[in-house]
Amino acid sequence: MTASAETATRGQPLFWVLLVCSSLTTLVALGFFLLGLADGTVSEFNIVLWVALLGVLSLSVFGGWLLFRRSRWVLALLVLSLSALPGLLAALFLGMLWLSNPHWQ
């Protein structure tokens, strides 16, 4: 096994974690978009922002997967971390709020 193949094998679990987190972040944003379409809060005023946000998130997931398939795993990890890390930080914050049960008085 060469050094690059060994390093790529070590990067695979991190790639799959970032891919799942990035995909979940994209699905949550898509869910909020669809809910906004249903209740009318997504209008012609802000639909360009929503389309741009969903486009960047989708390109991050697809670009990371495509780069990984072409053996550019370091770039794939960087691209996926653009959308996965904010989602992970938001989940960590919500989990911390849920566990600590703060009083907001």
C-alpha positions as CSV (number, residue, x, y, z in Angstrom):
1,M,0.0,0.0,0.0
2,T,1.4,3.4,-1.0
3,A,1.5,6.4,1.3
4,S,-1.2,8.2,-0.7
5,A,-3.5,5.2,-0.7
6,E,-3.0,4.8,3.1
7,T,-3.8,8.5,3.7
8,A,-6.9,8.3,1.5
9,T,-8.1,5.2,3.4
10,R,-7.7,7.1,6.7
11,G,-9.7,10.1,5.3
12,Q,-12.7,8.0,4.3
13,P,-14.5,7.9,7.6
14,L,-14.2,11.7,8.0
15,F,-15.5,12.1,4.4
16,W,-18.6,10.0,5.1
17,V,-19.3,11.9,8.3
18,L,-19.0,15.2,6.6
19,L,-21.1,14.0,3.6
20,V,-23.9,12.9,5.9
21,C,-23.8,16.1,8.0
22,S,-23.7,18.3,4.8
23,S,-26.6,16.3,3.3
24,L,-28.6,16.7,6.5
25,T,-27.9,20.4,6.6
26,T,-29.0,20.7,3.0
27,L,-32.2,18.7,3.7
28,V,-33.0,21.0,6.7
29,A,-32.6,24.1,4.6
30,L,-34.8,22.5,1.9
31,G,-37.4,21.7,4.5
32,F,-37.5,25.3,5.7
33,F,-37.7,26.5,2.1
34,L,-40.7,24.2,1.4
35,L,-42.4,25.2,4.6
36,G,-41.8,28.9,3.6
37,L,-43.4,28.2,0.3
38,A,-46.4,26.6,1.9
39,D,-47.1,29.4,4.4
40,G,-46.1,32.3,2.1
41,T,-43.0,33.6,3.9
42,V,-40.9,32.7,0.8
43,S,-42.0,35.4,-1.7
44,E,-40.7,36.9,-4.8
45,F,-38.8,39.4,-2.6
46,N,-36.5,36.7,-1.0
47,I,-36.7,33.7,-3.4
48,V,-33.4,34.7,-5.0
49,L,-31.7,34.4,-1.6
50,W,-33.3,31.0,-1.0
51,V,-32.3,29.7,-4.4
52,A,-28.7,30.9,-3.9
53,L,-28.5,29.3,-0.4
54,L,-29.9,26.0,-1.7
55,G,-27.7,26.1,-4.7
56,V,-24.5,26.6,-2.6
57,L,-25.5,23.8,-0.2
58,S,-26.3,21.4,-3.1
59,L,-23.1,22.3,-4.9
60,S,-21.1,21.6,-1.7
61,V,-22.6,18.2,-1.3
62,F,-22.3,17.3,-5.0
63,G,-18.9,18.9,-5.4
64,G,-17.5,17.1,-2.4
65,W,-18.8,13.7,-3.6
66,L,-17.4,14.3,-7.1
67,L,-14.0,15.4,-5.8
68,F,-13.8,12.3,-3.6
69,R,-14.7,10.1,-6.5
70,R,-11.9,11.6,-8.5
71,S,-9.4,10.9,-5.6
72,R,-9.2,14.6,-4.6
73,W,-10.1,13.7,-1.0
74,V,-8.5,16.7,0.7
75,L,-10.4,19.1,-1.5
76,A,-13.5,17.0,-1.0
77,L,-13.2,17.4,2.8
78,L,-12.7,21.1,2.5
79,V,-15.7,21.6,0.3
80,L,-17.9,19.4,2.5
81,S,-16.8,21.1,5.6
82,L,-18.2,24.4,4.2
83,S,-21.7,23.2,4.8
84,A,-21.2,20.5,7.4
85,L,-19.5,22.5,10.1
86,P,-22.2,25.2,10.5
87,G,-24.8,22.4,10.7
88,L,-22.7,20.5,13.3
89,L,-22.3,23.7,15.3
90,A,-26.0,24.4,15.2
91,A,-26.8,20.9,16.3
92,L,-24.3,21.1,19.1
93,F,-25.8,24.4,20.3
94,L,-29.3,23.0,20.2
95,G,-28.2,19.9,22.0
96,M,-26.5,22.0,24.7
97,L,-29.7,24.1,25.2
98,W,-31.8,20.9,25.4
99,L,-29.5,19.3,28.0
100,S,-28.9,22.4,30.1
101,N,-32.6,23.4,30.2
102,P,-31.9,27.1,30.7
103,H,-34.4,29.5,32.3
104,W,-34.9,32.5,30.1
105,Q,-36.2,35.0,32.7
